[in-house]
Amino acid sequence: MRDNFVIAKYIRLSLEDAKSDSMSIENQSLLIDMFIAGMEIAPTSVIEFVDNGHSGMNFERPAVQEMLELVRMGQINCIIVKDLSRFGREMIDTGYYLERVFPLYRVRLISVSDNYDSNDYEGSTGGLEVAFKHLIHEQYSLDLSRKIKAAKHSKALRGEFVTKNCVFGYKKVGKKLEIDEAAAETVRYIFKLSVDGNGLTQIAKKLYDEKHSTPSEYRHISKKNKERHKVPCLWVSSAILSILTNEQYIGTYVTGKARSVEVGSKKTESVPSSEWIRIPNHHPPIVEKAVFDAVQIKIEQNRNNRRSSNLSHKRATISPLKSKVICGCCRHKMALSSTRNAAFHCGFTRAAIDADCHMLRKSVAELESEVLREIHRQLHDITTLESTQVTTNTCTGESLARAGDAKRALYESLMLGEIDVDEYRQKSAEYDEWYQFPADNSHANAKQPAALDGYASLHKLAADTLKENKLTKQAVDGFIDTVKVYPSGSIEIVWNIPGLVAQNIKGAKA
């Protein structure tokens, strides 16, 4: 019997499960508590993990990921769920954890309603009964998803408003849309400014100067939320363009613009406009159709003018830092200009002349030089530190690769039953010493083990980067999460691997 026995209670409630009282978070928790009270082993501690409103068809759930991380760290001994579908409905991934991960870390899994205890299946997969349960759960989820989609599609065709949030300028009353006059005035004003010949940037400046709340700010005000935006009434061009091209403002209900990539996933993909559901005269219009059509003609003319201009004058600017650079003040991504003196610039506060980051820009050449210099400095410190170690902590890319092959062979031996878990852990810990920094290393204050072969590839990338005199996309993607640029001219690099410390780097004033 273990002296320190930690139980994890895992509870999951999907949006569809919320309709059933028996599936509520409280009832799941109560059922598991009653089971724990009758266990022969008295737990040292019980940790509860709850995923509310998440599908079981994937493991992109915050609470389950937190729990699995503790499993990998050896801090959980037993996981208890109401039934196996709470842990996961997808057969392959769920089976992987039950058959591979949990046995490897000696974690016991108990499903109360299914009368399942992994201790009863030591050395086996749980039998045909468990596999069949996974298959049923997965098919049930797929079938339920198809029925929900079909029901929503039928409601949309009947003209029922089925989306969660309504467009800015309207409010949902029952199953119908009604005009929200306070927001509708801003919408009408945006269309008027466009008809009068103002561009998106000019419209954004007028809305900021006259303090018209943005859609997100208006929602906060409507809900009496005290949270304030850092730069209030600051409109971006994309939000204005979205309003100017939205057919719902002429009374046409439009839905079906996006669909889920797969069942249970929150990722969506765009649907071609020809496949959208459109129902004319569905709700009261905010803008007259003649005004809307005039604006669409202007927008299309501007697009054609820009295309012609781009073909004759604009040259492509390529930088490995593209999409990695953000403004240190407003936290928005900085756009990469395609001009002779290419630069990253903050376009979010273009209309706010009193904002700290108004017209903030950073030369591409200057930023790439500063980032490359800092990458070289950080990697040089680490590779120098590794080369000075005279114990088994010293390693090269070649030795790391050999250790990676050895660990894979070790894992295969465990799965084939040639060695037991204790022997696997002992030898695995020895291999880990080859790539972990010593505890007193200031660059490794968080001693977090990574996948060995992943670290080996990073080690090789570090060596290659030190030989380079220019910044490469491979180096940026391998080491950098984001680069923050501040009005003072300094930058801050946020690294995406442990051991490299984020810090402000002084540069030329922007």
C-alpha positions as CSV (number, residue, x, y, z in Angstrom):
1,M,0.0,0.0,0.0
2,R,1.4,3.4,-0.9
3,D,1.9,6.0,1.8
4,N,1.1,8.8,-0.6
5,F,-1.9,7.9,-2.7
6,V,-3.3,10.7,-4.8
7,I,-6.7,10.4,-6.5
8,A,-7.8,12.6,-9.4
9,K,-11.5,13.1,-9.9
10,Y,-12.2,13.8,-13.6
11,I,-15.5,15.4,-14.5
12,R,-16.6,16.4,-18.0
13,L,-19.8,18.1,-19.1
14,S,-20.5,18.8,-22.7
15,L,-23.1,21.3,-23.8
16,E,-25.5,18.5,-24.7
17,D,-24.9,16.7,-21.4
18,A,-26.0,19.9,-19.5
19,K,-29.6,19.1,-20.5
20,S,-29.5,16.0,-18.2
21,D,-29.5,16.4,-14.4
22,S,-27.8,13.0,-14.0
23,M,-24.8,14.3,-16.0
24,S,-24.4,17.5,-14.0
25,I,-21.1,18.4,-12.5
26,E,-22.5,18.2,-9.0
27,N,-24.0,14.7,-9.5
28,Q,-20.8,13.3,-11.2
29,S,-18.8,14.7,-8.2
30,L,-21.2,13.2,-5.6
31,L,-21.1,9.8,-7.3
32,I,-17.3,9.7,-7.4
33,D,-17.1,10.9,-3.7
34,M,-19.4,8.1,-2.6
35,F,-17.2,5.6,-4.4
36,I,-14.0,7.0,-2.9
37,A,-15.5,6.8,0.6
38,G,-16.0,3.0,0.1
39,M,-12.5,2.3,-1.2
40,E,-10.1,0.2,0.8
41,I,-7.2,2.6,0.2
42,A,-7.6,5.9,2.0
43,P,-6.3,8.6,-0.3
44,T,-3.7,11.2,0.9
45,S,-5.4,13.8,-1.2
46,V,-8.1,14.1,-3.9
47,I,-7.7,16.6,-6.8
48,E,-10.8,17.5,-8.9
49,F,-10.5,18.4,-12.6
50,V,-13.5,19.7,-14.4
51,D,-14.0,20.4,-18.1
52,N,-17.3,22.2,-18.5
53,G,-18.7,22.5,-22.0
54,H,-16.1,20.4,-23.8
55,S,-16.6,17.5,-26.2
56,G,-15.2,14.1,-25.5
57,M,-14.2,13.5,-29.1
58,N,-10.7,15.0,-28.6
59,F,-8.4,15.8,-25.8
60,E,-8.1,19.6,-26.4
61,R,-9.5,20.2,-23.0
62,P,-7.7,22.3,-20.4
63,A,-8.5,20.3,-17.3
64,V,-7.7,16.9,-18.8
65,Q,-4.4,18.2,-20.1
66,E,-3.5,19.5,-16.7
67,M,-4.4,16.1,-15.2
68,L,-2.3,14.2,-17.8
69,E,0.7,16.5,-17.1
70,L,0.5,15.5,-13.4
71,V,0.3,11.9,-14.5
72,R,3.5,12.3,-16.5
73,M,5.2,13.9,-13.5
74,G,4.2,10.9,-11.4
75,Q,2.0,12.9,-9.0
76,I,-1.3,11.0,-9.6
77,N,-1.9,7.4,-8.6
78,C,-5.5,6.9,-9.5
79,I,-8.1,8.5,-11.8
80,I,-11.8,8.1,-11.2
81,V,-14.6,9.0,-13.7
82,K,-18.3,8.5,-13.7
83,D,-18.1,6.5,-16.9
84,L,-15.5,5.9,-19.6
85,S,-17.2,8.4,-22.0
86,R,-16.4,11.2,-19.5
87,F,-12.7,10.6,-20.0
88,G,-13.0,10.4,-23.8
89,R,-15.4,9.3,-26.6
90,E,-12.8,8.9,-29.4
91,M,-11.7,5.3,-29.5
92,I,-8.1,5.5,-30.7
93,D,-6.8,8.3,-28.4
94,T,-8.8,7.0,-25.4
95,G,-7.5,3.5,-25.9
96,Y,-3.9,4.9,-26.2
97,Y,-4.1,6.4,-22.7
98,L,-5.8,3.3,-21.2
99,E,-3.4,0.8,-22.8
100,R,-0.1,2.6,-23.0
101,V,0.2,5.8,-20.9
102,F,-1.6,4.8,-17.7
103,P,0.1,1.4,-17.4
104,L,3.5,3.0,-18.0
105,Y,3.1,5.4,-15.1
106,R,1.2,2.9,-12.9
107,V,-1.9,4.9,-12.8
108,R,-5.1,3.1,-11.9
109,L,-8.3,4.1,-13.9
110,I,-11.7,3.5,-12.4
111,S,-15.1,4.1,-14.2
112,V,-17.8,3.9,-11.5
113,S,-20.9,3.4,-13.7
114,D,-19.1,0.9,-16.1
115,N,-17.8,-1.1,-13.1
116,Y,-14.4,-0.9,-14.7
117,D,-11.1,-1.0,-12.8
118,S,-7.8,-1.2,-14.7
119,N,-6.4,-3.2,-11.8
120,D,-8.7,-6.1,-12.9
121,Y,-7.0,-6.1,-16.3
122,E,-3.3,-6.0,-15.3
123,G,-1.3,-7.0,-18.4
124,S,-4.2,-6.9,-20.8
125,T,-6.1,-4.2,-22.8
126,G,-9.3,-4.5,-20.9
127,G,-10.9,-7.0,-23.2
128,L,-13.5,-6.8,-25.9
129,E,-16.1,-5.3,-23.6
130,V,-14.1,-2.1,-23.0
131,A,-13.2,-1.7,-26.7
132,F,-16.8,-2.2,-27.6
133,K,-17.8,0.6,-25.1
134,H,-15.3,3.0,-26.7
135,L,-16.8,2.2,-30.2
136,I,-20.4,2.8,-28.9
137,H,-19.4,6.1,-27.2
138,E,-17.7,7.3,-30.4
139,Q,-20.6,6.4,-32.7
140,Y,-23.1,7.9,-30.3
141,S,-21.1,11.2,-30.3
142,L,-20.9,11.2,-34.2
143,D,-24.6,10.4,-34.5
144,L,-25.5,13.1,-32.0
145,S,-23.4,15.7,-33.8
146,R,-25.1,14.9,-37.1
147,K,-28.5,15.2,-35.5
148,I,-27.7,18.6,-33.9
149,K,-26.3,19.9,-37.2
150,A,-29.4,18.8,-39.1
151,A,-31.7,20.3,-36.5
152,K,-29.9,23.7,-36.6
153,H,-29.9,23.6,-40.4
154,S,-33.7,23.0,-40.4
155,K,-34.3,25.8,-37.9
156,A,-32.1,28.2,-40.0
157,L,-34.1,27.4,-43.2
158,R,-37.3,28.2,-41.3
159,G,-35.9,31.6,-40.4
160,E,-35.2,30.8,-36.7
161,F,-32.2,32.6,-35.3
162,V,-29.9,29.8,-34.1
163,T,-26.5,31.5,-33.6
164,K,-25.4,32.4,-30.1
165,N,-24.5,36.1,-30.7
166,C,-26.3,38.5,-33.0
167,V,-24.6,41.1,-35.2
168,F,-23.7,44.5,-33.8
169,G,-26.8,46.7,-34.1
170,Y,-29.4,44.0,-33.2
171,K,-30.6,42.3,-30.1
172,K,-32.1,38.8,-29.8
173,V,-35.7,38.8,-28.4
174,G,-36.9,35.2,-28.2
175,K,-36.1,33.6,-31.6
176,K,-36.3,37.0,-33.4
177,L,-33.9,39.9,-34.1
178,E,-34.9,43.4,-33.2
179,I,-33.0,46.6,-33.8
180,D,-30.8,47.9,-30.9
181,E,-31.2,51.6,-31.6
182,A,-28.1,52.7,-29.6
183,A,-25.8,50.5,-31.6
184,A,-27.7,50.9,-34.9
185,E,-26.9,54.6,-34.9
186,T,-23.2,53.8,-35.1
187,V,-23.9,51.3,-37.9
188,R,-25.8,53.9,-39.9
189,Y,-23.1,56.5,-39.3
190,I,-20.4,54.1,-40.6
191,F,-22.4,53.6,-43.9
192,K,-23.0,57.3,-44.2
193,L,-19.2,58.0,-43.9
194,S,-18.5,55.4,-46.5
195,V,-21.0,56.8,-49.0
196,D,-19.5,60.3,-48.4
197,G,-16.2,59.0,-49.7
198,N,-14.3,58.2,-46.5
199,G,-11.9,55.3,-46.5
200,L,-11.6,52.7,-43.7
201,T,-8.8,54.6,-41.9
202,Q,-10.7,57.9,-42.1
203,I,-13.8,56.3,-40.7
204,A,-11.8,54.7,-37.9
205,K,-10.4,58.1,-37.0
206,K,-13.8,59.8,-36.9
207,L,-15.3,57.1,-34.8
208,Y,-12.4,57.4,-32.3
209,D,-12.6,61.2,-32.2
210,E,-16.3,61.1,-31.6
211,K,-16.0,58.2,-29.1
212,H,-18.3,55.7,-30.7
213,S,-18.0,52.4,-28.7
214,T,-16.7,49.4,-30.6
215,P,-18.8,46.2,-30.7
216,S,-16.8,44.5,-28.0
217,E,-16.9,47.6,-25.8
218,Y,-20.7,47.9,-26.4
219,R,-21.2,44.4,-25.2
220,H,-19.3,45.1,-22.0
221,I,-21.4,48.2,-21.4
222,S,-24.6,46.3,-22.1
223,K,-23.6,43.6,-19.6
224,K,-22.6,46.3,-17.1
225,N,-19.1,44.9,-17.1
226,K,-16.6,47.3,-15.4
227,E,-13.7,46.0,-17.4
228,R,-12.4,48.9,-19.7
229,H,-10.4,48.6,-22.8
230,K,-6.9,50.1,-22.7
231,V,-7.6,52.4,-25.6
232,P,-11.4,52.8,-25.7
233,C,-13.4,53.5,-28.9
234,L,-10.5,52.3,-31.1
235,W,-11.8,50.8,-34.3
236,V,-9.8,48.6,-36.6
237,S,-10.3,48.6,-40.4
238,S,-11.3,44.9,-40.5
239,A,-14.2,45.5,-38.0
240,I,-15.5,48.4,-40.1
241,L,-15.2,46.5,-43.4
242,S,-17.1,43.6,-41.7
243,I,-20.0,45.9,-41.0
244,L,-20.0,47.5,-44.4
245,T,-20.2,44.1,-46.2
246,N,-22.7,42.4,-43.9
247,E,-26.0,41.7,-45.6
248,Q,-27.8,41.3,-42.3
249,Y,-28.0,45.1,-42.1
250,I,-30.5,45.1,-45.0
251,G,-32.7,42.5,-43.3
252,T,-31.3,39.4,-44.8
253,Y,-30.6,36.6,-42.4
254,V,-27.2,35.0,-43.2
255,T,-25.8,31.9,-41.4
256,G,-23.7,28.8,-42.2
257,K,-20.5,30.8,-42.9
258,A,-18.3,28.3,-41.1
259,R,-18.3,24.7,-40.0
260,S,-16.4,22.5,-37.6
261,V,-13.3,20.8,-39.0
262,E,-14.2,17.6,-37.1
263,V,-16.7,16.4,-34.5
264,G,-15.8,17.9,-31.1
265,S,-13.2,20.3,-32.4
266,K,-13.5,24.0,-31.9
267,K,-11.5,24.7,-35.0
268,T,-13.6,25.8,-37.9
269,E,-13.2,26.3,-41.7
270,S,-14.8,28.9,-43.9
271,V,-17.7,27.9,-46.1
272,P,-17.9,29.3,-49.7
273,S,-20.4,32.2,-49.9
274,S,-22.5,30.3,-52.5
275,E,-23.3,27.7,-49.8
276,W,-24.4,30.2,-47.1
277,I,-28.1,30.2,-46.0
278,R,-29.7,33.5,-46.9
279,I,-33.3,34.5,-46.0
280,P,-34.3,38.0,-47.3
281,N,-36.7,40.1,-45.3
282,H,-36.0,38.1,-42.2
283,H,-35.8,41.0,-39.7
284,P,-36.1,44.9,-39.8
285,P,-33.3,46.5,-41.8
286,I,-30.9,49.1,-40.3
287,V,-29.6,50.3,-43.7
288,E,-31.5,50.9,-46.9
289,K,-30.6,48.4,-49.7
290,A,-29.7,51.3,-52.1
291,V,-27.1,52.6,-49.6
292,F,-25.7,49.1,-49.0
293,D,-25.4,48.5,-52.8
294,A,-23.6,51.8,-53.3
295,V,-21.1,50.9,-50.6
296,Q,-20.4,47.5,-52.1
297,I,-19.6,49.2,-55.4
298,K,-17.1,51.5,-53.7
299,I,-15.5,48.7,-51.8
300,E,-15.0,46.6,-55.0
301,Q,-13.6,49.6,-56.9
302,N,-11.1,50.2,-54.1
303,R,-10.1,46.5,-54.2
304,N,-9.5,46.6,-57.9
305,N,-7.4,49.8,-57.5
306,R,-5.3,48.1,-54.9
307,R,-4.8,45.0,-57.0
308,S,-3.6,47.2,-59.9
309,S,-1.3,49.2,-57.6
310,N,0.2,46.0,-56.1
311,L,1.0,44.5,-59.5
312,S,2.8,47.6,-60.7
313,H,4.5,49.0,-57.6
314,K,4.4,46.8,-54.6
315,R,7.3,44.4,-54.0
316,A,7.0,41.4,-51.6
317,T,8.8,41.8,-48.3
318,I,9.9,38.5,-46.7
319,S,11.0,38.2,-43.1
320,P,11.3,35.1,-40.9
321,L,9.8,37.2,-38.1
322,K,6.5,37.7,-39.9
323,S,3.6,36.9,-37.6
324,K,5.9,36.7,-34.6
325,V,6.2,40.5,-33.9
326,I,3.6,42.1,-31.5
327,C,3.3,45.6,-30.1
328,G,4.5,45.7,-26.5
329,C,1.8,48.3,-25.6
330,C,-1.5,47.2,-27.1
331,R,-0.4,43.5,-27.6
332,H,-1.6,43.4,-31.2
333,K,0.4,41.9,-34.1
334,M,2.5,44.3,-36.0
335,A,2.0,44.4,-39.7
336,L,4.9,44.0,-42.2
337,S,5.0,46.8,-44.7
338,S,6.1,46.1,-48.3
339,T,7.9,49.3,-49.0
340,R,11.5,50.1,-49.9
341,N,12.3,50.7,-46.2
342,A,10.4,47.6,-44.9
343,A,9.3,47.8,-41.3
344,F,7.0,46.3,-38.8
345,H,4.4,48.8,-37.7
346,C,1.5,48.9,-35.2
347,G,-1.7,49.7,-37.2
348,F,-4.1,49.1,-34.3
349,T,-3.6,52.6,-32.8
350,R,-3.3,54.5,-36.1
351,A,-6.4,56.5,-35.2
352,A,-5.4,57.2,-31.6
353,I,-2.8,59.9,-31.7
354,D,-2.7,60.0,-27.9
355,A,-1.8,56.3,-27.6
356,D,1.7,55.3,-26.5
357,C,2.2,53.1,-29.6
358,H,0.7,55.5,-32.2
359,M,2.7,55.2,-35.4
360,L,5.1,52.7,-33.7
361,R,7.4,51.1,-36.3
362,K,10.6,49.1,-36.3
363,S,12.9,48.5,-39.3
364,V,12.9,44.9,-40.5
365,A,16.7,44.9,-40.9
366,E,17.3,46.5,-37.5
367,L,14.9,44.0,-35.7
368,E,16.3,41.0,-37.5
369,S,19.8,42.0,-36.5
370,E,18.9,42.5,-32.8
371,V,17.1,39.2,-32.7
372,L,19.9,37.2,-34.4
373,R,22.4,38.8,-32.0
374,E,20.4,37.7,-29.0
375,I,19.8,34.2,-30.3
376,H,23.6,33.8,-30.8
377,R,24.2,35.1,-27.3
378,Q,21.7,32.8,-25.6
379,L,22.7,29.7,-27.6
380,H,26.4,30.4,-27.1
381,D,26.0,30.5,-23.3
382,I,24.1,27.2,-23.3
383,T,26.4,25.3,-25.7
384,T,29.5,26.7,-23.8
385,L,28.0,25.5,-20.5
386,E,27.3,22.0,-22.0
387,S,30.9,21.8,-23.4
388,T,32.4,22.5,-19.9
389,Q,30.6,19.6,-18.2
390,V,33.0,16.7,-17.5
391,T,30.3,14.3,-16.3
392,T,27.5,12.5,-18.1
393,N,25.7,15.9,-18.4
394,T,28.1,16.7,-21.3
395,C,26.4,15.8,-24.6
396,T,26.6,16.4,-28.3
397,G,24.0,16.2,-30.9
398,E,25.3,12.8,-31.9
399,S,25.3,11.4,-28.4
400,L,21.8,12.8,-27.9
401,A,20.6,11.0,-31.0
402,R,22.1,7.7,-29.7
403,A,20.4,8.2,-26.4
404,G,17.1,8.8,-28.2
405,D,17.5,5.5,-30.1
406,A,18.2,3.8,-26.8
407,K,15.1,5.2,-25.1
408,R,12.9,4.1,-27.9
409,A,14.4,0.6,-27.8
410,L,13.8,0.6,-24.0
411,Y,10.2,1.6,-24.4
412,E,9.7,-1.2,-26.9
413,S,11.2,-3.7,-24.5
414,L,8.7,-2.6,-21.9
415,M,5.7,-3.0,-24.2
416,L,6.9,-6.5,-25.2
417,G,7.2,-7.5,-21.6
418,E,11.0,-8.0,-21.7
419,I,11.5,-5.6,-18.8
420,D,9.2,-4.4,-16.0
421,V,8.2,-0.8,-15.2
422,D,10.7,-0.3,-12.4
423,E,13.6,-1.3,-14.7
424,Y,12.2,1.0,-17.4
425,R,12.0,3.9,-15.1
426,Q,15.5,3.3,-13.7
427,K,17.2,3.1,-17.1
428,S,15.1,5.9,-18.5
429,A,16.2,8.2,-15.7
430,E,19.8,7.4,-16.6
431,Y,19.2,8.4,-20.2
432,D,17.5,11.6,-19.0
433,E,20.7,12.7,-17.3
434,W,22.3,13.0,-20.8
435,Y,20.1,15.9,-21.8
436,Q,19.0,17.7,-18.6
437,F,20.9,20.7,-17.3
438,P,22.4,20.5,-13.8
439,A,20.2,21.9,-11.0
440,D,22.4,24.9,-10.4
441,N,22.3,26.0,-14.0
442,S,20.8,29.5,-14.1
443,H,19.5,28.9,-17.6
444,A,17.5,25.9,-16.4
445,N,15.7,27.1,-13.3
446,A,12.7,24.9,-14.5
447,K,14.1,21.5,-15.0
448,Q,11.5,20.2,-17.3
449,P,12.3,17.1,-19.4
450,A,11.3,17.2,-23.1
451,A,11.1,14.5,-25.7
452,L,14.7,13.3,-26.2
453,D,14.8,13.2,-29.9
454,G,13.0,16.6,-30.0
455,Y,15.8,18.1,-27.8
456,A,18.4,16.5,-30.1
457,S,17.0,18.2,-33.1
458,L,16.9,21.6,-31.2
459,H,20.6,21.0,-30.3
460,K,21.5,20.5,-33.9
461,L,19.4,23.6,-34.9
462,A,21.3,25.6,-32.3
463,A,24.7,24.5,-33.7
464,D,23.6,25.3,-37.2
465,T,22.2,28.7,-36.1
466,L,25.5,29.7,-34.5
467,K,27.2,29.2,-37.9
468,E,24.7,31.5,-39.7
469,N,25.2,35.2,-40.2
470,K,21.5,35.8,-41.0
471,L,18.2,35.1,-39.4
472,T,16.5,32.0,-40.7
473,K,12.9,30.9,-40.5
474,Q,14.0,27.6,-39.0
475,A,15.8,29.3,-36.2
476,V,12.8,31.7,-35.5
477,D,10.2,28.9,-35.5
478,G,12.5,26.7,-33.4
479,F,13.4,29.1,-30.6
480,I,11.1,32.1,-30.6
481,D,7.4,32.4,-29.5
482,T,7.0,36.2,-29.9
483,V,9.0,39.4,-30.2
484,K,7.6,42.4,-28.4
485,V,8.5,45.9,-29.7
486,Y,8.2,48.9,-27.4
487,P,8.1,52.7,-28.2
488,S,11.4,53.1,-26.4
489,G,13.1,51.1,-29.1
490,S,13.7,48.1,-26.9
491,I,12.5,44.6,-27.7
492,E,11.6,41.6,-25.6
493,I,12.0,38.0,-26.9
494,V,9.7,35.4,-25.5
495,W,11.3,32.0,-26.1
496,N,9.3,28.8,-26.8
497,I,11.8,26.4,-25.2
498,P,12.8,26.1,-21.5
499,G,16.3,27.3,-20.5
500,L,16.1,30.6,-22.5
501,V,15.1,33.6,-20.4
502,A,12.9,36.4,-21.8
503,Q,14.4,39.8,-21.2
504,N,14.3,43.4,-22.5
505,I,17.0,44.2,-25.1
506,K,17.9,47.8,-25.8
507,G,17.8,48.8,-29.4
508,A,17.6,51.9,-31.5
509,K,14.6,54.1,-30.7
510,A,11.7,53.4,-33.0
